[in-house]
Amino acid sequence: MSVKVTEDCISCGACESICDAVFSIEDKAVVNEANVADNMDCVKEAADACPVGAIVVE
């Protein structure tokens, strides 16, 4: 699976607080691709919680 953060990201930190193994906040959320496969449950939870829908899981 692939996880991307779109330009819509407002750097609110919701994804990082839910799934810090995968997401970190710099100028916008950044995805640690190496940890995605082992953390899909929290990745999906973070995507659902994103207030602007900026996390795309494919």
C-alpha positions in Angstrom: 0.0 0.0 0.0 1.0 3.6 -0.6 0.4 6.5 1.7 0.6 10.1 0.4 0.0 13.5 2.0 -1.5 16.1 -0.4 -0.8 19.8 -0.5 -4.1 20.3 1.5 -2.2 19.3 4.7 -2.6 22.0 7.4 0.1 20.5 9.7 -2.5 20.1 12.5 -0.6 17.1 14.0 -3.6 14.8 14.2 -1.9 12.1 12.1 1.3 12.2 14.1 -0.6 11.9 17.4 -2.5 8.9 16.1 0.3 7.2 14.2 3.7 8.6 15.0 5.5 5.6 13.6 4.5 6.7 10.1 3.7 10.4 10.3 5.8 13.3 11.4 5.1 17.0 11.0 7.7 19.3 9.3 6.3 22.0 7.0 3.5 19.5 6.3 3.0 15.8 7.3 5.7 13.5 6.1 5.3 9.8 5.6 7.9 7.3 6.8 7.3 4.7 4.0 9.4 2.0 5.7 6.9 1.8 8.6 3.6 1.9 6.6 3.1 -1.9 6.1 3.5 -2.7 9.8 1.1 0.1 10.9 -1.8 0.0 8.5 -4.4 0.1 11.2 -3.2 3.4 12.6 -2.5 4.8 9.1 -6.2 4.3 8.2 -7.3 5.8 11.5 -5.1 8.8 10.9 -6.5 9.2 7.3 -10.0 9.1 8.7 -9.2 11.6 11.4 -7.5 14.2 9.0 -9.7 17.3 9.2 -8.9 18.2 5.6 -8.7 14.8 4.0 -5.0 15.2 3.1 -4.0 11.6 3.6 -4.5 9.3 0.7 -4.1 5.6 1.2 -3.9 3.6 -2.0 
